[in-house]
């Protein structure tokens, strides 16, 4: 048997998230994100046709439930994207769409923060989106709300306000690819695991944030989250 060894330096773990109504914590394994899953947002980003679901990811330490989120360096165009987030409690590969919801532990509301200027440059040059999407604290998220509490939401308002002004407002029923279809598609590419988070796409109205902005987001029937943008750390 291999003996335990000291690590060369402190191991940096993934995020651990609060669960509504429980002392238990949700340990994050991976963070997957779905692009252009609302038609109106797809159009505002330049898409003209319905696409098969495509994915990108964020580091497992990107999710944060902190009340203060640091404005990231190397950008002058940080954008908000409010999303329904799926928290998986079971894993699997090649999951059938008809079975996919059985793998869901709960749901949350989250914000996919995006360095839009860096994303635009990456698109022009055919480069990956990592620096635009995968930076520190790039995934503010609410408590995880178990399925036993909220069910599997398919309808309801999803919105985001900045300093009290409505910026984004959509309807879950308008998602091009519903949750079960997203999980099934992801599981064809990855072995999904308990602790995986899936950001399911954002409605139209994405826009800029600045230091000092107060952000409030919610998904009707699921929950809400509030945070403030603060100076870079």
C-alpha positions in Angstrom: 0.0 0.0 0.0 1.3 3.4 -0.9 2.1 5.5 2.1 0.7 9.0 2.6 3.3 11.7 1.8 3.6 15.4 2.6 2.9 17.7 -0.3 5.6 20.1 -1.4 3.3 23.0 -0.7 -0.3 23.6 0.6 -2.9 22.0 -1.6 -5.4 24.4 -3.0 -8.8 22.9 -3.0 -12.0 23.5 -5.0 -14.8 25.7 -3.7 -17.1 24.3 -1.0 -20.6 25.8 -1.1 -23.4 26.3 1.4 -26.6 24.3 1.0 -29.9 26.0 1.9 -31.5 24.7 5.1 -28.6 22.4 6.0 -25.2 22.4 7.7 -23.9 20.1 5.0 -21.6 21.6 2.4 -21.5 21.0 -1.4 -17.9 20.3 -2.5 -17.3 21.4 -6.1 -15.7 19.0 -8.5 -15.9 20.8 -11.9 -17.7 23.7 -13.4 -19.2 23.4 -16.9 -20.9 26.2 -18.8 -23.3 26.1 -21.7 -23.0 28.8 -24.4 -25.8 30.6 -26.1 -28.7 28.7 -24.6 -31.3 31.5 -25.0 -32.1 32.6 -28.6 -32.2 36.3 -27.8 -28.8 36.2 -26.1 -27.4 34.2 -29.0 -28.6 36.9 -31.4 -27.1 39.7 -29.3 -23.8 37.8 -29.4 -24.0 37.5 -33.2 -25.4 34.0 -33.8 -28.0 33.6 -36.5 -29.0 29.9 -36.3 -29.8 27.4 -33.6 -26.7 25.5 -32.6 -26.0 22.2 -30.9 -25.0 22.8 -27.3 -21.4 23.7 -26.8 -19.5 24.0 -23.6 -16.6 25.7 -21.8 -15.4 25.4 -18.2 -14.3 27.4 -15.2 -11.8 26.2 -12.5 -13.4 24.5 -9.5 -12.3 27.3 -7.3 -14.1 30.0 -9.4 -17.5 29.7 -7.6 -17.8 32.0 -4.7 -20.6 32.9 -2.2 -18.8 35.9 -0.9 -20.7 39.2 -0.5 -17.8 41.0 -2.1 -16.3 40.0 -5.5 -13.0 41.5 -6.7 -13.0 43.2 -10.1 -10.5 41.1 -12.2 -7.3 42.6 -13.6 -6.5 42.9 -17.3 -9.9 44.0 -18.5 -11.9 47.2 -19.0 -15.1 45.4 -20.0 -16.3 42.9 -17.3 -19.8 41.6 -18.1 -22.5 39.9 -16.0 -24.4 36.8 -17.3 -27.1 35.5 -14.9 -27.8 31.8 -15.1 -29.7 28.8 -13.6 -27.0 26.5 -12.1 -27.4 22.8 -11.8 -25.6 20.9 -9.0 -25.1 17.2 -9.6 -25.3 14.7 -6.8 -24.7 11.6 -9.0 -22.3 11.1 -11.8 -22.1 9.0 -14.9 -21.2 8.7 -18.6 -23.5 8.5 -21.6 -26.5 9.4 -19.4 -29.9 9.1 -21.2 -31.9 12.3 -21.3 -34.8 10.4 -19.7 -32.6 9.6 -16.7 -30.7 12.8 -16.5 -32.7 14.6 -13.8 -32.1 11.7 -11.4 -28.5 12.9 -11.2 -29.4 16.4 -10.0 -28.9 17.3 -6.3 -30.2 20.8 -6.5 -30.2 24.2 -8.2 -28.8 27.7 -7.6 -28.6 31.1 -9.3 -25.2 32.1 -10.5 -23.4 34.7 -12.5 -20.9 33.9 -15.2 -18.6 36.9 -15.0 -16.8 37.4 -18.4 -13.9 39.6 -19.5 -15.8 40.5 -22.7 -12.9 42.4 -24.3 -10.6 39.4 -23.9 -13.3 37.1 -25.1 -13.8 39.2 -28.2 -10.1 39.2 -28.9 -9.9 35.4 -28.5 -12.8 34.9 -30.9 -11.1 37.1 -33.5 -7.9 35.1 -33.2 -9.5 31.7 -32.9 -8.0 31.2 -29.4 -9.5 29.5 -26.2 -11.6 31.5 -23.9 -9.8 30.6 -20.6 -8.6 34.1 -19.7 -12.0 35.5 -20.5 -14.0 33.0 -18.4 -11.8 31.2 -15.9 -10.4 33.9 -13.6 -10.6 34.1 -9.8 -14.1 34.6 -8.4 -15.6 34.4 -11.9 -18.7 32.4 -10.8 -20.6 34.1 -7.9 -23.3 31.7 -6.8 -26.2 31.4 -4.3 -26.7 28.6 -1.8 -27.5 25.3 -3.4 -31.2 24.5 -3.1 -32.0 20.8 -3.0 -34.5 19.3 -5.4 -36.5 18.2 -2.4 -37.1 21.9 -1.8 -37.4 23.4 -5.3 -38.2 20.5 -7.6 -36.9 20.7 -11.2 -37.7 24.3 -12.4 -38.7 24.5 -16.0 -40.6 27.9 -15.9 -40.0 31.1 -14.0 -38.3 34.5 -14.3 -34.5 34.7 -14.3 -33.3 38.3 -13.8 -30.4 40.5 -12.7 -30.3 44.0 -11.4 -27.3 46.3 -11.0 -27.7 49.1 -8.4 -31.5 48.5 -8.5 -31.8 48.8 -12.3 -33.0 45.8 -14.3 -30.4 44.6 -16.7 -31.4 41.0 -17.6 -34.8 39.4 -17.6 -35.7 36.1 -19.2 -37.8 33.0 -18.7 -36.5 29.5 -18.0 -39.0 28.1 -20.5 -37.1 29.9 -23.3 -33.9 27.8 -22.8 -33.1 26.2 -26.1 -31.6 23.1 -24.4 -33.4 22.1 -21.1 -31.5 20.8 -18.1 -31.9 17.1 -19.0 -30.7 17.6 -22.5 -27.6 19.5 -21.3 -26.6 16.8 -18.8 -27.1 14.1 -21.5 -24.9 16.0 -23.9 -22.2 16.8 -21.4 -22.0 13.1 -20.4 -21.1 12.2 -23.9 -17.9 14.2 -23.5 -17.0 13.8 -19.8 -17.4 11.4 -17.0 -19.7 13.6 -14.8 -19.2 13.4 -11.0 -21.0 14.3 -7.8 -20.0 17.9 -7.1 -20.2 19.1 -10.8 -21.9 22.4 -11.4 -23.5 23.3 -14.8 -24.2 26.9 -15.7 -27.1 26.6 -18.2 -26.8 29.8 -20.2 -27.9 33.4 -19.9 -30.8 35.5 -21.3 -30.3 38.7 -23.2 -29.1 41.9 -21.7 -25.6 41.1 -20.7 -23.6 44.2 -19.8 -20.8 45.9 -18.0 -20.0 46.0 -14.3 -17.8 48.5 -12.4 -16.2 48.7 -9.0 -18.9 49.6 -6.4 -21.8 48.0 -8.3 -24.4 46.1 -6.3 -25.6 43.0 -8.1 -28.8 41.2 -7.3 -29.9 38.1 -9.3 -32.6 35.6 -8.8 -34.3 32.6 -10.4 -38.0 32.4 -9.6 -38.8 29.4 -7.5 -35.1 28.7 -6.8 -33.4 31.5 -5.0 -31.5 34.8 -5.1 -28.0 36.1 -4.6 -26.5 39.5 -4.0 -22.9 40.7 -4.2 -20.9 43.9 -4.6 -18.0 44.5 -7.0 -14.9 45.7 -5.1 -11.5 46.9 -6.2 -9.0 44.4 -7.5 -7.1 42.5 -4.8 
